[in-house]
Amino acid sequence: MSYYRYPYEMRKLIYTANIIESVNSVLRKVTRGRKVFPSEESLSKSVYLAIRGLEKKWGGRKIKDWGIIYAQLKELYEGRI
């Protein structure tokens, strides 16, 4: 419930930027297609390439309403930002 204490814009950013879930989803897609990998190295390569793809996808990502969110963060965490 502490999630709802934040303003709407911040909640939306927290919700849509759940990086851990996104990474896990991509890794599941990579490993789901193949039940058996020929070697540990081939598994490592597949995971590495999947993560590289994520880096390209997230590269120039802009945060919508960042000015509003930044102002709210300054107000909520006065003296820290």
C-alpha positions in Angstrom: 0.0 0.0 0.0 3.0 2.4 0.4 3.1 2.4 -3.4 -0.1 4.5 -3.4 1.4 7.2 -1.2 3.3 8.5 -4.3 1.8 10.8 -6.8 0.3 9.3 -10.0 3.2 10.2 -12.3 5.8 8.6 -10.0 3.6 5.4 -9.6 3.4 5.1 -13.3 7.1 5.4 -13.7 7.7 2.8 -11.0 5.2 0.4 -12.5 6.4 0.7 -16.1 10.1 0.7 -15.3 10.1 -2.7 -13.5 13.4 -3.8 -15.0 13.7 -7.0 -13.1 10.5 -8.4 -14.5 11.4 -7.3 -18.0 14.8 -9.0 -17.8 13.4 -12.2 -16.4 10.8 -12.2 -19.2 13.4 -11.9 -21.9 15.6 -14.6 -20.3 12.6 -17.0 -20.1 11.9 -16.4 -23.8 15.5 -17.3 -24.6 15.7 -20.4 -22.5 12.1 -21.6 -23.1 12.7 -22.3 -26.8 15.6 -24.7 -26.0 15.2 -27.2 -23.2 18.8 -28.4 -23.6 21.8 -26.4 -24.4 24.9 -28.2 -25.9 27.2 -26.6 -23.4 27.3 -24.1 -20.6 29.1 -21.7 -22.9 26.2 -21.8 -25.4 23.7 -20.9 -22.6 26.0 -18.1 -21.5 26.1 -16.8 -25.0 22.4 -16.9 -25.5 21.8 -15.0 -22.2 24.5 -12.5 -23.1 23.0 -11.8 -26.5 19.5 -11.4 -25.0 20.8 -8.8 -22.5 22.7 -7.0 -25.3 19.4 -6.8 -27.1 17.8 -5.2 -24.0 20.5 -2.6 -23.8 19.9 -1.6 -27.4 16.1 -1.5 -26.8 16.4 0.7 -23.7 19.2 2.9 -25.1 17.7 6.3 -25.7 14.6 5.8 -23.6 13.0 9.1 -22.4 10.9 9.3 -19.3 7.5 10.9 -19.9 6.7 13.8 -17.5 10.2 13.8 -16.0 9.9 17.5 -15.1 6.8 16.8 -13.0 8.3 13.7 -11.4 11.6 15.5 -10.6 9.7 18.3 -8.9 7.7 15.7 -6.9 10.8 13.9 -5.8 12.4 17.2 -4.7 9.4 17.9 -2.6 9.1 14.4 -1.1 12.8 14.0 -0.4 13.8 17.6 0.4 17.5 17.9 1.1 18.4 14.6 -0.6 18.0 15.7 -4.3 
